[in-house]
Amino acid sequence: MRLKREKQKREPTIALINIVFLMLIFFLVAGTLAQPLDDKLQLVNTRDLETTPPADALVIHQDSSLTYRGNPVSRDKEDLENFLSGTGASLKERTRLVPDRNLDATELVKIGRDLRLAGAKKIVIVTERGLE
């Protein structure tokens, strides 16, 4: 008596190879859609530049005190209204804030709210951006 051999199931490796090959082709094509930078181009390095805050910005220190061009600014509503109206329409239309890195975020939000109530139309927060 002869024993019947069971047929071994074939694994679908060909289908898997086809899928991997198609993915490879897709990523090769998708990766070349963006134009490469010129080989001779050297980007500007600003890592070691000494920076100062913009002259027309309101600086917020770690202790939540405000200064404008080195002069202290009070956080009272009336004083902020007088400050915004006294500095000209440009600062009232677009108020630039330079917060200290260690300033509590809730304080930054409170100061922004106080400035909005005092009449600031648009508030822009100036931050440090580093490419590493």
Number of C-alpha atoms within 10 A of each C-alpha: 3 4 5 6 6 6 6 6 6 6 8 8 9 9 10 11 11 11 12 12 11 12 12 12 12 11 10 11 10 10 10 9 8 7 7 7 8 7 6 6 7 8 6 6 10 11 10 6 7 6 8 6 14 14 11 14 20 24 25 21 15 14 11 17 13 20 16 17 13 10 9 12 17 12 16 12 14 11 13 20 19 13 18 20 16 11 12 10 11 12 20 22 14 14 20 19 23 19 23 15 12 9 14 13 11 9 15 17 11 12 18 19 14 17 22 17 13 20 17 22 13 14 17 12 13 15 12 7 8 8 6 5
